[in-house]
């Protein structure tokens, strides 16, 4: 998903907009789309019309802006992560490609739909993808994912419970002034949607993903970045689908009430595969993980095969850390985040009435509507596995409740 990389482009917007304002540029009313300012627009190049000397740029909010070019337009390329033009290189119009991120600087029209560009600042899509992958790998290697169990405002310490093969483990995250803190807003769905936050906004029960380093005992985590959010998981059987509006209706297994799931373009939809299909995929990879190299975690379905009682296995939940370490993959355990990420992606059109789905969402204003961050279909086996792992009462063993323990599935905060 675009991550914090786009902040670099927005930083350039602020720098150049301030320069324009200092030169007496007339101001315009604040637009609803933050990527469109009186002095330019930031977004992804969708269409390039070389003959007409213009291109269509789509902002992250979905607005379309026509960038009008001329012979005097200057083109500059900056690397993802740069927030100034000190290392920019001059390029030409033909160096700009569809999918690149651009800041088109110029006086935006009153209807906010056109900008005659004096300068076009470009981030190449290939460079962005490389940096995104590097960031994702760093968050996987040095990241921690868990649930806040305690807060100490006087010392600004967060206690996080993280699931491992050894059971639930508590780890303390001190939050100094140097820690970059961000938080998902209600109904936001992307990692990049997280806004600058303060310690006082945190709540017990929030999910947290942190980037940093553990101490030798894995009891304390020195964080560089902390992203939090209040998330809600729901599971149910699909009763209706409106592909045109991207809305799915289910009956919530926990509340027994109808829910409407709103699926926007940035939501990640995946399909949980039968064990034989997952096995075929692994065979095709030669037993390697998605990117080759190190052995990946076993599919979650493997814990459901005969002889593998899921009650004796506690899948880790995206905790990262070194293999075999106290917060990493252990003894063939299942890292839930890795399992979900290796599932094939689908679209709303691939869903059908009768499918069982799990959806993760931020808490919104309307409890009967959820804006999906992640959605997994074909989730019957996963729900049964989760339910089977819950503590069993004494006496005759009852059939597991499919929705039991759903709150322990932590896939609200994704990776960059």
C-alpha positions as CSV (number, residue, x, y, z in Angstrom):
1,X,0.0,0.0,0.0
2,X,1.9,3.9,-0.7
3,X,3.1,4.2,2.9
4,X,4.9,7.3,4.2
5,X,6.7,7.7,0.9
6,X,4.1,10.2,-0.3
7,X,4.9,12.5,2.6
8,X,8.0,13.4,0.7
9,X,6.0,14.8,-2.1
10,X,3.7,16.6,0.3
11,X,6.8,18.1,2.0
12,X,7.8,19.5,-1.4
13,X,4.3,20.9,-1.8
14,X,4.6,22.8,1.5
15,X,8.1,24.1,0.6
16,X,7.1,25.3,-2.9
17,X,3.7,26.6,-1.8
18,X,5.4,28.7,0.9
19,X,7.7,30.1,-1.8
20,X,4.8,30.9,-4.0
21,X,2.9,32.6,-1.2
22,X,6.0,34.7,-0.4
23,X,6.0,35.9,-4.0
24,X,2.4,37.2,-3.7
25,X,0.5,34.3,-5.1
26,X,-3.2,34.9,-4.6
27,X,-4.8,32.5,-2.1
28,X,-7.9,30.3,-2.7
29,X,-10.3,28.6,-0.4
30,X,-9.1,25.4,1.2
31,X,-10.1,22.5,-1.0
32,X,-11.6,19.3,0.5
33,X,-8.8,17.3,-1.2
34,X,-5.5,18.1,0.7
35,X,-3.5,17.1,-2.3
36,X,-4.8,20.1,-4.3
37,X,-3.6,23.5,-3.1
38,X,-3.9,26.9,-4.7
39,X,-0.4,26.4,-6.0
40,X,-0.5,22.9,-7.4
41,X,-1.6,19.3,-7.2
42,X,0.0,16.1,-6.1
43,X,-1.0,12.6,-7.4
44,X,-0.3,9.7,-9.7
45,X,0.0,10.1,-13.4
46,X,-2.9,8.2,-15.0
47,X,-2.9,9.5,-18.6
48,X,-0.2,11.2,-20.7
49,X,-1.3,13.1,-23.8
50,X,1.9,14.0,-25.5
51,X,0.2,15.5,-28.6
52,X,-2.0,17.7,-26.4
53,X,0.8,18.5,-24.0
54,X,-1.2,17.5,-20.9
55,X,-1.6,14.7,-18.4
56,X,-4.3,13.5,-16.0
57,X,-3.2,13.2,-12.4
58,X,-5.3,11.3,-9.8
59,X,-4.9,12.3,-6.2
60,X,-5.0,9.8,-3.3
61,X,-8.5,11.1,-2.5
62,X,-9.6,10.2,-6.1
63,X,-9.7,13.7,-7.6
64,X,-8.7,14.0,-11.2
65,X,-6.7,17.1,-12.2
66,X,-5.6,18.0,-15.8
67,X,-2.0,19.2,-15.8
68,X,-1.5,21.6,-18.8
69,X,2.1,21.7,-20.1
70,X,4.1,23.9,-22.4
71,X,7.6,24.4,-23.7
72,X,8.5,26.5,-20.7
73,X,7.5,23.8,-18.2
74,X,10.5,22.5,-16.1
75,X,10.7,18.8,-15.1
76,X,12.7,17.6,-12.1
77,X,13.1,14.1,-10.6
78,X,13.6,13.5,-6.9
79,X,14.2,10.2,-5.1
80,X,11.5,8.9,-2.8
81,X,12.1,10.1,0.7
82,X,13.6,13.5,-0.3
83,X,11.7,16.5,1.0
84,X,13.7,19.2,-0.8
85,X,15.0,19.8,-4.3
86,X,18.7,19.9,-3.3
87,X,19.3,16.5,-4.9
88,X,16.8,16.8,-7.8
89,X,17.9,16.1,-11.3
90,X,16.5,17.8,-14.4
91,X,14.6,15.6,-16.8
92,X,12.4,16.1,-19.9
93,X,8.7,15.5,-20.6
94,X,9.4,12.0,-22.2
95,X,11.0,10.9,-18.9
96,X,7.6,11.1,-17.1
97,X,5.6,7.8,-17.2
98,X,2.1,6.7,-16.2
99,X,2.2,5.5,-12.6
100,X,4.8,8.1,-11.5
101,X,4.0,10.4,-8.6
102,X,4.1,14.1,-9.5
103,X,3.7,17.5,-7.9
104,X,2.5,19.9,-10.7
105,X,3.2,23.4,-9.5
106,X,1.1,26.2,-10.9
107,X,-2.0,28.3,-10.2
108,X,-4.9,25.9,-9.9
109,X,-8.1,26.8,-11.5
110,X,-11.1,27.9,-9.4
111,X,-12.9,24.6,-10.0
112,X,-9.7,22.8,-8.7
113,X,-9.6,20.6,-11.9
114,X,-6.8,22.2,-14.0
115,X,-3.3,23.4,-13.3
116,X,-1.0,25.0,-15.9
117,X,2.3,23.6,-14.7
118,X,5.4,25.8,-14.4
119,X,7.3,23.0,-12.7
120,X,6.6,19.2,-12.6
121,X,8.4,17.3,-9.8
122,X,8.5,13.6,-10.4
123,X,9.0,10.5,-8.3
124,X,9.6,7.5,-10.5
125,X,7.2,4.6,-9.9
126,X,10.0,2.0,-10.0
127,X,12.0,4.0,-7.4
128,X,8.9,4.3,-5.3
129,X,8.2,0.5,-5.5
130,X,11.8,-0.3,-4.5
131,X,11.7,2.0,-1.5
132,X,8.3,0.6,-0.5
133,X,9.7,-2.9,-0.6
134,X,12.7,-1.9,1.5
135,X,10.4,-0.3,4.0
136,X,8.2,-3.3,4.2
137,X,11.2,-5.6,4.7
138,X,12.5,-3.4,7.5
139,X,9.1,-3.4,9.2
140,X,9.0,-7.2,8.9
141,X,12.5,-7.6,10.3
142,X,12.5,-5.0,13.0
143,X,8.8,-4.7,13.6
144,X,6.4,-5.6,16.4
145,X,2.6,-6.1,16.2
146,X,0.4,-6.4,19.3
147,X,-2.3,-5.0,21.5
148,X,-2.0,-2.3,24.1
149,X,-2.7,-3.8,27.5
150,X,-1.5,-0.9,29.8
151,X,-0.4,2.7,29.5
152,X,1.7,4.8,31.9
153,X,1.2,8.4,31.2
154,X,3.7,9.6,33.8
155,X,6.6,7.8,32.1
156,X,5.0,7.5,28.7
157,X,5.3,3.8,28.5
158,X,3.2,1.4,26.4
159,X,2.8,-2.2,27.4
160,X,2.0,-4.4,24.5
161,X,0.8,-8.0,24.4
162,X,2.2,-9.9,21.5
163,X,1.3,-13.5,20.6
164,X,4.1,-16.0,20.2
165,X,4.5,-19.8,20.1
166,X,5.5,-19.5,23.8
167,X,2.1,-17.8,24.5
168,X,1.2,-14.2,25.1
169,X,4.3,-12.1,25.8
170,X,4.4,-8.5,27.3
171,X,6.8,-6.0,26.0
172,X,7.3,-2.4,27.1
173,X,7.7,0.4,24.6
174,X,9.0,3.7,26.1
175,X,7.8,6.7,24.0
176,X,10.4,9.5,24.0
177,X,10.2,12.7,22.1
178,X,12.2,11.2,19.3
179,X,9.6,8.5,18.6
180,X,7.4,9.2,15.5
181,X,3.9,8.5,16.6
182,X,1.0,8.1,14.1
183,X,-2.6,6.9,14.5
184,X,-5.3,5.7,12.1
185,X,-8.3,8.1,11.9
186,X,-11.9,6.7,12.0
187,X,-12.8,5.0,8.7
188,X,-9.3,5.3,7.3
189,X,-8.0,2.2,5.6
190,X,-4.3,2.8,4.6
191,X,-1.1,2.7,6.5
192,X,-0.4,6.1,5.0
193,X,-3.6,7.4,6.4
194,X,-2.2,7.4,9.9
195,X,-1.9,11.0,11.3
196,X,0.6,12.5,13.7
197,X,-0.6,11.5,17.2
198,X,0.1,12.0,20.9
199,X,0.6,9.5,23.7
200,X,-2.7,10.8,25.3
201,X,-4.7,9.5,22.3
202,X,-3.7,5.9,22.9
203,X,-6.2,3.5,24.5
204,X,-5.9,0.1,26.1
205,X,-7.1,-2.4,23.5
206,X,-5.6,-0.5,20.5
207,X,-3.6,-2.4,18.0
208,X,0.0,-1.1,17.7
209,X,2.7,-1.7,15.1
210,X,6.2,-0.4,16.1
211,X,9.5,-0.2,14.3
212,X,12.7,-0.5,16.3
213,X,14.8,-3.0,18.3
214,X,14.2,-5.4,21.2
215,X,16.5,-5.8,24.1
216,X,18.2,-9.1,24.7
217,X,15.5,-10.4,27.0
218,X,12.7,-9.2,24.6
219,X,11.0,-7.4,27.4
220,X,11.6,-3.9,26.1
221,X,11.3,-2.4,22.7
222,X,13.2,0.8,21.7
223,X,10.9,2.3,19.0
224,X,11.7,4.6,16.2
225,X,8.1,4.7,14.9
226,X,4.8,3.7,16.5
227,X,1.5,3.4,14.6
228,X,-1.7,2.7,16.5
229,X,-5.4,2.4,15.9
230,X,-8.7,1.3,17.3
231,X,-9.9,-1.6,15.1
232,X,-12.8,-3.8,14.8
233,X,-12.9,-7.3,13.4
234,X,-16.1,-8.9,12.1
235,X,-17.0,-12.2,10.5
236,X,-20.1,-13.4,8.8
237,X,-21.7,-15.0,5.8
238,X,-22.3,-12.8,2.8
239,X,-26.0,-12.1,2.1
240,X,-25.8,-9.5,-0.7
241,X,-23.2,-7.9,-2.9
242,X,-23.4,-4.6,-4.8
243,X,-20.3,-4.6,-7.0
244,X,-21.1,-1.2,-8.4
245,X,-21.0,0.6,-5.0
246,X,-18.5,-1.8,-3.5
247,X,-20.9,-2.7,-0.6
248,X,-21.2,-6.2,0.9
249,X,-23.9,-7.2,3.4
250,X,-23.2,-9.9,6.0
251,X,-24.8,-11.2,9.2
252,X,-22.3,-10.6,12.0
253,X,-21.5,-13.9,13.7
254,X,-20.9,-12.2,17.1
255,X,-23.7,-9.7,17.3
256,X,-26.1,-11.6,15.0
257,X,-26.9,-8.2,13.5
258,X,-26.7,-7.2,9.8
259,X,-23.5,-5.3,8.8
260,X,-22.7,-3.4,5.6
261,X,-19.0,-3.7,4.5
262,X,-17.8,-0.8,2.4
263,X,-14.9,-1.8,0.1
264,X,-12.9,1.0,-1.3
265,X,-10.1,0.8,-3.9
266,X,-7.3,0.7,-1.3
267,X,-8.8,-2.2,0.6
268,X,-6.9,-5.5,0.4
269,X,-9.1,-8.5,-0.4
270,X,-7.7,-12.0,-0.2
271,X,-9.0,-15.5,-0.5
272,X,-8.2,-18.3,2.0
273,X,-7.4,-21.4,-0.1
274,X,-8.0,-25.0,0.6
275,X,-5.0,-26.9,2.0
276,X,-4.4,-28.8,-1.3
277,X,-4.2,-25.5,-3.3
278,X,-1.8,-23.9,-0.7
279,X,0.3,-27.1,-0.9
280,X,0.4,-26.8,-4.7
281,X,1.5,-23.1,-4.5
282,X,4.3,-24.1,-2.1
283,X,5.4,-26.9,-4.4
284,X,5.5,-24.5,-7.4
285,X,7.8,-22.2,-5.3
286,X,10.1,-25.1,-4.4
287,X,9.2,-24.7,-0.7
288,X,10.3,-21.1,-0.6
289,X,8.5,-18.0,0.7
290,X,6.8,-15.5,-1.7
291,X,10.1,-13.8,-2.7
292,X,12.2,-17.0,-2.7
293,X,15.1,-17.6,-0.4
294,X,14.2,-18.4,3.2
295,X,11.5,-20.9,4.0
296,X,8.2,-19.2,4.7
297,X,5.7,-20.1,7.4
298,X,3.4,-23.1,6.8
299,X,-0.1,-22.2,5.6
300,X,-2.6,-21.8,8.4
301,X,-4.6,-24.7,7.0
302,X,-1.8,-27.1,7.8
303,X,-2.6,-26.8,11.5
304,X,-6.0,-28.3,10.6
305,X,-4.6,-31.5,9.1
306,X,-4.9,-34.8,11.0
307,X,-2.3,-35.1,13.7
308,X,-2.0,-31.3,14.0
309,X,-4.4,-30.3,16.8
310,X,-4.7,-26.5,16.5
311,X,-5.3,-26.3,20.3
312,X,-1.6,-27.2,20.7
313,X,-0.4,-24.5,18.3
314,X,-0.6,-20.7,18.8
315,X,0.0,-18.9,15.6
316,X,2.1,-15.8,16.0
317,X,0.5,-12.6,14.8
318,X,3.0,-10.5,12.8
319,X,5.4,-10.1,15.6
320,X,8.5,-10.2,13.5
321,X,11.9,-10.8,15.1
322,X,14.6,-13.3,14.3
323,X,13.6,-16.8,13.4
324,X,13.4,-19.0,16.5
325,X,13.6,-15.9,18.7
326,X,11.1,-15.2,21.5
327,X,8.9,-13.1,19.2
328,X,9.6,-14.7,15.8
329,X,8.5,-17.9,14.1
330,X,9.1,-20.9,16.3
331,X,9.0,-24.6,15.7
332,X,7.0,-24.4,12.5
333,X,4.5,-21.9,14.0
334,X,2.3,-19.8,11.8
335,X,2.9,-16.0,11.5
336,X,-0.6,-14.8,10.8
337,X,0.4,-11.7,9.0
338,X,2.7,-13.7,6.7
339,X,0.0,-16.2,6.1
340,X,-2.5,-13.4,5.1
341,X,0.0,-11.7,2.9
342,X,0.8,-14.8,0.8
343,X,-2.9,-15.4,0.0
344,X,-3.9,-14.5,-3.5
345,X,-5.7,-11.1,-3.9
346,X,-9.2,-10.9,-5.2
347,X,-11.8,-8.3,-6.1
348,X,-15.4,-7.7,-5.0
349,X,-16.5,-9.4,-8.2
350,X,-14.8,-12.6,-7.0
351,X,-17.1,-12.8,-3.9
352,X,-20.4,-14.5,-3.9
353,X,-23.4,-14.8,-1.6
354,X,-22.8,-17.6,0.9
355,X,-19.0,-16.9,1.3
356,X,-17.7,-16.6,4.9
357,X,-15.5,-13.5,5.3
358,X,-13.5,-11.8,8.0
359,X,-13.1,-8.1,7.7
360,X,-10.9,-5.6,9.7
361,X,-11.9,-2.0,10.0
362,X,-11.2,1.1,12.0
363,X,-14.0,2.2,14.3
364,X,-16.3,4.5,12.4
365,X,-19.2,6.7,13.3
366,X,-21.9,4.2,12.2
367,X,-21.5,0.8,14.0
368,X,-23.7,-0.8,11.3
369,X,-21.2,0.1,8.5
370,X,-17.5,-0.9,8.3
371,X,-15.0,0.4,5.8
372,X,-12.8,-2.5,5.1
373,X,-9.0,-2.4,5.5
374,X,-8.5,-6.1,5.0
375,X,-11.0,-8.7,3.9
376,X,-10.4,-12.5,3.7
377,X,-13.0,-14.7,2.0
378,X,-13.3,-18.5,2.3
379,X,-12.5,-18.0,6.0
380,X,-14.4,-21.0,7.5
381,X,-11.2,-22.9,8.2
382,X,-9.4,-19.9,9.7
383,X,-12.3,-19.1,12.0
384,X,-12.5,-22.8,13.1
385,X,-8.8,-22.7,13.8
386,X,-9.1,-19.5,15.9
387,X,-12.1,-20.9,17.8
388,X,-10.3,-24.2,18.5
389,X,-7.3,-22.3,20.0
390,X,-9.5,-20.7,22.7
391,X,-9.4,-22.0,26.3
392,X,-11.7,-25.0,26.6
393,X,-14.0,-25.2,29.6
394,X,-13.9,-28.2,31.9
395,X,-16.3,-31.0,31.2
396,X,-17.5,-32.3,27.9
397,X,-15.9,-30.6,25.0
398,X,-18.3,-28.4,23.1
399,X,-18.1,-27.6,19.4
400,X,-16.0,-24.5,18.9
401,X,-17.8,-21.2,18.3
402,X,-16.5,-19.9,14.9
403,X,-16.5,-16.3,16.1
404,X,-14.8,-17.0,19.4
405,X,-11.4,-15.2,19.7
406,X,-12.0,-13.2,16.6
407,X,-10.6,-10.1,18.4
408,X,-7.2,-11.8,18.5
409,X,-6.8,-11.7,14.7
410,X,-4.6,-8.6,14.3
411,X,-4.5,-7.6,10.7
412,X,-5.9,-4.1,11.0
413,X,-2.5,-2.3,10.8
414,X,-0.9,-3.6,7.6
415,X,2.6,-2.9,6.3
416,X,3.7,0.2,4.3
